[in-house]
Amino acid sequence: MNIFNVCIYIIGIIISFLVFAITKTPLDYVGLLSQGAILATFGSALITVADIFERDKLERVKQNHKIFYKINNDELWTRWSFIPRNKSEKLLNKNSIISALENPDVEFDVGSLIISVKLLTVLEDFFDLPIFKELVKMLFYQKSFKTKCNRDVNDDNLSEPKKAEVRISYLSFLCAYDSIKSACIFRFARLLKHLSIAIIIGSILMVILCINKPWVVGYLK
């Protein structure tokens, strides 16, 4: 668990504490249990929603990955999940094994320059590739790219094979963009799931704390 996730859990527990502090529910034994049950139910509902988004977006990226290679009539490349992105391992003979994994780059001519983005293949790519940076890049240049594609396919001086390449590039851009956007939504859904779990944990802790430490109830009031 990284520092960011720890902060999410702290925020979720603080939210639980604030809910207990600002609600008008009587903080007796029954009130505490009711308040904790409401928070836990709310957290469970958020987890369900986040889980739906996660499954949908992960499946969408997997489908887009196959479609991308079908569009480009190329051999399917898939990252092997058991190979880490970057790893250095010391051996008994003092030597080291260093592994470095790079996903394929795909380039798009946006007119003024050529941009490149990493292709997503498996779940691990969502977390160790700069997907938010890639999304911003594609959002920034998408109008330029689409304008150039439209200009090229309507250019009478361009041969039909070249126009076909432009159409393939256009579809590839849409496919890669949809994958990256879906991965970003997946990441937000995962954060929502962690926050929801933290709210549930916080509600349980607050109930236990208030029952075992009566002075806490007086403080909350």
N, C-alpha and C positions, 0 to 999 in steps of 0.2 A: 504494500500500500504506500503510495507516494504522499508527499507533504500536502498536495492539493486535496487529495481524498480525506486526509486527516482533518483539514480545515472544513470540508463539507460536513463531516460527522460532528465536529464541534458546533457548527452553525445549526445543524438539525437538533442537537441536544439543547442548545440555547432557545430555539423556537419552542420546543416542548416546555421549557421552564417559563417562557413568557406567556404561553397559552394558559398554563396553570395560574400564573400571577394575575392576568388581566380578566379572566372569566369570572362570572358571578356565581358559579356553581359552589354550593356549600362544600367546604373542604373537610367534611367528616369522612368516616370510613366508606360509606356508600358513595358519597360524592367523588372521592378520590378514585375509586374503582371505575365509576361511570366516566369520569374525565379521561382516565387512562385508556379505557376501552374505546372511547370516541377517537382519541388521537391515534391509537393503534389501528383502528378500522380505516381512518383517513390515510394513514401511511400505507396500509395494505392496498387500498384502492389506487394510490399513486404508483405503487410497484407494478400493479397489473397493467396500468396504462403504459408505463415505461417499457414493460416487457413486450407488449404488443408492438410498440414502435421499434424496439430492438430487433425482434424477429423479422418484421416486415422489411426494415432497411438492410439487414444483413442478407436476406434472401434476394433483395433487389440488386445489391452489389454483385452477388454471385452470378445472377442472371446477366447483368450488364457485362461482366467479365467475359462470359462465353460469347455474348453478342458482339462485343468489340472485335474479338479475333475472327468471328464469322464475317463481319463487315469488311475487314481487311484481308480476308482469305489467307490467314496466317496460322501457324501452328500455335496451339494454346500453351501459354506459359503460366504456371501456377507456383507460387511460393510454397516451399515445404515448411510447414509450421514448426517443425522441430529444429530448424536451423535458426539461431538467433541473429538479429540484425548486426550487432557488433559484439564480439566476445574475444577475450584473451585468456588463455588457460595455461598455467604453469604445469610442466610435467616433472616427473621424478628426476630426470636427467638434466634439469635446469633449462631445458629448451621450452619454447612456448608454441602453442597452437593459436593462431589468430584467424578468426573468421569474420568476413565482412560481406553482407548480403545487400544487393542493390536491385530494386524493382526496375522493370523496363521503363524508359522514358518515351513519351510520345510528344512529337513536336507539331506545333500549329503556327502557320504563317498568318499573322494578324495585320499584315500590311507594312507597318513601320519596323517590325522586328519579328523574330521567331521565338515563341515561348515553348517551354517544355513542362510537362507535368508527369508525375509518377502514376503508374497504373496500380490500382488496388486489386488484390486478389483474395486475401483471407482476412479473418478478424484481426490478427496481430498487426496488420498494416494500418488499421484504424488508429492504433495507439503509438506506433513508432515511426510514422510518416507525418510530415507537417501538413495535415489535411486542411486545416483552417487557413493556412497561408496559401495553399494551392487553390482553395475555393475563392479567396479574395482575388487572386491573380486571374482566374478564369472569369469572374464577375466583372473585373475591370476591363478585360480585353474582349469580352464576348461580342459587344456591338461592333468593334473594329473587325473582328474575325468574320462575323456574319455579313457585314457590308462588303468585305473583300470577296467572300464566296459568291455573293449575289452579283457583284460586278464581273467576276470571272466567268460564271456560267452564262452570262448574257453578252459576253465578249465574242463577236463574230470572228475575230482573228485567232481565237483559241481553238485548238483541235478538239475533237470529241473525246479522245483518250484523256487529254488534260482536264476536260470538263468532268469526266468520270472520276478522276482523282480528286477534284475539288469536292464533288458530292460525297465521296467516301470520307474525305477529311471533315466535312461538315457533320456527317453522321457520327464519326468518331469523336468529335468535339462534344456533341450532345450526350453521347454515351459516357464519356469520361467525366463530364460535368455532373451528370446525374449520379454517378457513382460517388464522387467526392462529396456532393451535397448530402446524399443518403448517409455516408459515413459520418458527416458532421452532426446530422440529426441523431444518429445512433449514439454518438458521444454525449450529446445533451441528454438523451434518454437514460444513458448509464449514470450520469450525474444525478438526474432526478431519482433514480433507483437508490443510489447511495444516500441521498438526502432523506428519502422516505424511510429507509432502514434506520437512519439516525434518529428520526422523529419517533419511530416505534421504540427504539432503545431508550431514548430520552423519556418517553412516557412511562415506561416500566421503571426506570431509575427514580423518576419523580414520585411515583406511587410508593415504591419501597422506602424511599427517603422520608416521605411525609408520614408514613405509618410508623416507622421506627424512630423518627426524630420529630416529635410533636412540635418543637420550637420552629421547625421549618414552616409549618402551617401558619403559625402566627406571623412569621416574616412575610409570607405570601399575601396575607390579608392586609 
